[in-house]
Amino acid sequence: MSLVIWPNLLVPLQGGSLIPTGSRVHIFQSIYLVFLLLGTAVGIVVISYMLYNGYTYRTGSEKSERADVDRPQLGEIPTGGGGGRHLALSFSLSTIIVVSLIIWTYGTLLYVSNPTAAQSAGELHVTVVGKQFAWEFHYPNGYVADSSNGDPFRVPVNRRVQLTVTSKDVFHDFGIPSLRVKSDAMPGQTTSQWFLATQTGTHIARCYELCGAGHSYMTAKVVVMPQNAFDSWYATTGNNTTTATPSAA
Amino acid sequence: MTTDPREPTATPDDQPAADGGTAPAADGGTEARAAGATAEVPLPVGREETGHEHALPPQSAIRRWFVTTNHKDIGILYIVTSLFFLVFGGTLALLFRIQLWSPVQAGQTGFLSAFAYNQAVSIHGLVMVFWFLSPFAFGFANYVVPLQLGAKDLAFPRLNAISYWFYLASGILLGVSFFQGGSFAGGWTMYAPLNIPTFMPNIGGTTAVLALALFVISVTVSSVNFLTTMHRMRAEGLTLRRLPLFSASILLTVWMMLFAFASLLAALFILTADRVLGTTYFASGSPGGSILWTHLFWFFGHPEVYIVFFPALGAMAEIFQTFTGRRLVGRKWFMLAMLLVALQSFVVWMHHMFLTTINLQIKTLFMATTIGISLPFDLMVFALIYTMIKGDNRFTTPFLFAFGALLLFIIGGITGVFLGAVVLDYEFRGTYWVVAHFHYVMVGGVTGLVGALYYWYPKITGRMYDEFLGKLHFAVYFVGFNLLYFPLFVIWENPRRVFDYSPAFQPWQQLATVGAFILGLSFLIMFYNLGKSLWTGAEAGSSPWEYATTAEWAVDSPPPLENFPGIASYKDGFLSFLAPAGEVQPMAADGGAVGMKADARLEPGYDDVHASHASVWPFVVAMGVLFAFLGLGSIHSGKLPTGVGGAVYLGLGALGVLIGGTGLVFMGLEPFHAPEVPIAERWPFEGITKMKTGVWIFLASDIVLFGAFIGAYIFMRFDFGWTIWHHDLIPPQHVVLPGLINTYLLLTSSFTVVLALVAAERRSRAGVVASLVTTLFLGVGFLINKAIEWHHLFDIRTTAYPAGWAFSTNAASSTFYLTTGLHAIHVFVGLLITSYLIFRAWGGKYLGEADGNSIEYFGLYWHFVDIVWLFLFPLFYIL
């Protein structure tokens, strides 16, 4: 129930600061940082508390000797030590923290998965086909860049690229780590992900699912170009149309 | 091993196994009473055991270890064998950590070839998860759980031995696979289609898959055994809520195992069929093949990680209680949390598949269930921490390891929450973040189990280990662990299973390699310590640990063969051992409040039928299966192997079937007694015999197996298109009639089994034999009819099907032949059992109510096989 209500409360805030928007890099970085800080804090608190208790009540210490507690006897029928109330408190606290984090990231998931018409306007659609051990990039005009020929994956800056990912043979996974986009590449299936590069430059795409002996070297160069440069280059590929259609259904 | 003075010296009664079961039990009983106070009743502390050991040789004899069925011996076998696999899996890890010392760029050759590297990482994972972790945990479960329950042994001692020998055989098969063109090299997750012969043609790949299948069979047998024991052989007063925490964790573990491993077995059967028979479930062009594998595997895979962790958790809880001198805080909630996790573990599996084609609603659902499952763990962590408050905390070696395990688990658990946030998982997929996370939690579990090893070492061996070396081990271990795994978080962006990485990561990779060697070396300290303490350790009394409460600490170290001097009972709120009036002995003072009591419900002579302990047949059956699987693995895509090598393989396979079959028959014929306990908690199986409980539990697992096969068929058919499947993939020659005939044959055969049962009750030997023979004929008719049908389909020659409609033709043929084939195998096994029953019935067995039960148990199985057919027939012939 709350899972339906809370995200809807968050939706109007998407334009604001609560749900990170923009490029995948920014989205990932925002969430990751919060999780990292909170996770480290929780970890330090819990582990310190654990060490503190272990040490304070070590055998022979004053607090341990003074403790007025019924100690277990050999042969007693197993029973508990009580103390359920403290447990309820810590449990509730951790539940609140964890559930809030997840609801927040669920809002992000909605943003990533359900783009508005405005966000998807002008996207470049590219089909990525994985094969042992290279990547093919099929552009809308039919041009195919093949990393086994050394062709890079060229994309325009500041324009969403919508990827449809599949495979010709085994299960691969296409990821561009520095652009924070990744998607499984499965034969006979297609998955979708988008990314938005906000700066020009070069990146590397890699394979993230073990696919055979050449898995370590299944990479492709990704070149983010200024809009005009990309358009001119793209126009030249019109002559290189291949009849190859993506093997995905 | 020097002779333990507590072990009996060989007496003329130590006959070989064939006689063991029929040793004159009545004599043993009167002999004890005639001899007076000392002879037969095993006393808990320091008294010599006299009297025959029921044909079991002493522990110093090699033969003992091949014929024993006692849970304590088998526990030791599991622990020792699993530690061997720890070294094996660890060595593989060290090999690829050496490779990762520097990145291997394209064109360079590394320490390992790419193929060798892939094998190393894959088999490392398989060995650690399957051949090390669970068997290590179950070594303790075998040894300790019956003691904690108050039982003398597991419900089915010979099946317990079979479980162990199957486990060893599967490990041998895995080792052999390296020499058959290389072992499996597709990751421990064995994703499709990389796992099929098109992409991994080596025979070793098939053998590795079969090794795992054999392991799963071993585990399933073990689950049935443990479940029957834990539900039917608990001491009076020990309700399920009152179970000691280690036993409670094992109970939940085996429930999870029963259902989860059935799914894996289905996946492995299908994969084996693809590799051996040439079916096309996982081919690249198969509808939904690659994602089908992920569903089948992860439906098993997620419960598996809890299966692996729970025993460690249970051991940690016991160790925390003992070494803090406090009962567990919030015990009721802790047990509820464990139960919740066990149930929830079956509804989170798709969080391993967030980047596949599952839709947004399903991703959301599994995100929610994944976060849901982390919450009970929060509770359990806090319960353990609170238990230390007002404790008398002694940081002995077991407690250091349990404490350290909790710390590591907290770190691992927090990093798991990151993975549950789908958008983060989108980036963490296939990177070192996942690797570091699961090593922190799983090797955190190992840490807890190492603590358990030190904790129960005095009980198992009767000696104390060296405490200083134990603490040294912990220090080196903890440093090595964190040096190895923490850097993996730092360089989390590194992809998994690659050996070419960004040079910026190199210092951290090198740190990890150093940590790996330190961690590995720490185990040498442990082996040395535990090894030498067998000779030089101080003698341990029955309870070397202050505040230990559970029943295993109330008896000698090591416990006598029969565990307890009487029947364990908690009816008065604490442990006592019941005996008939007149047989009560005073126990030595060491046990404290624990003593013997007279109980009017026990008649003198109630234990006249002594339990049997020795049987060589489990070992024989396992060796037969080992050879049979070796032969099976050599068949490739529906073609038998050729040449001399091929002949050898096939010969070995046939020999294996012969040996295994003979072993099973002799095991059935052997007089082996595993008597029921007269007084026990049995909820919820009161009024049902032990054997029947076992059969029902086994059938529950079989239901999941068939469910997975049927589910796979339905999944693929939906992916292809439900209605066009029939038109596009099935030839018109595939008609309903053979299926209909088979349905009638099977239903009639079920009826004849019921007739056999009635005849048995009426003591009609002719009736029993006739009904069983009719059942056999009907079953054979079923198989012959099926053979004709299949032959007819193989022989189709049309334009649509130029090579016939066979195993490898298309998805419809693959699913048809394999699913109905699995059913046919069940029928075939049933007919083998029927033949055995006919043979025994001819000799006059099964007559009269009590003895007819074997037919009743067979009937349960046979009716199950029929009911499955009633699902298969409409699915594969009508719809």
Interface residues (C-beta under 8 A of the other chain):
Chain A: L3 I27 F28 I31 Y32 F35 G39 V42 G43 V46 I47 Y49 M50 N53 G54 Y57 R58 T59 K63 S64 A67 D68 V69 R71 P72 Q73 L74 G75 E76 I77 P78 T79 G80 G81 G82 G83 G84 H86 L87 S90 F91 S94 T95 V98 V99 L101 I102 T105 Y106 T108 L109 V112 S113 N114 Q132 S167 K168 D169 V170 F171 D173 G175 P177 R180 V181 K182 S183 D184 M186 P187 G188 Q189 T190 T191 Q193 R206 C207 Y208 E209 L210 C211 G212 A213 G214 H215 S216 Y217
Chain B: V104 A106 A114 F115 N118 V121 S122 A185 G186 G187 Y191 A192 P193 L194 F199 G237 L238 R242 L243 P244 L245 S284 G285 S286 P287 G288 G289 S290 I291 Q321 T322 T324 G325 R326 R327 L328 V329 G330 R331 K332 W333 F334 L355 T356 T357 L360 K363 T364 M367 A368 I371 S374 L375 D378 L379 V381 F382 A383 I385 Y386 T387 M388 I389 K390 G391 D392 N393 R394 F395 F403 L406 L407 I410 I411 I414 T415 V417 F418 G420 A421 V422 V423 L424 Y426 E427 R429 G430 T431 E493 P495 R496 R497 V498 F499 D500 S543 Y547 A548 T549 T550 A551 W553 A554 Y570 G573 F574 L575 S576 G591 G592 A593 V594
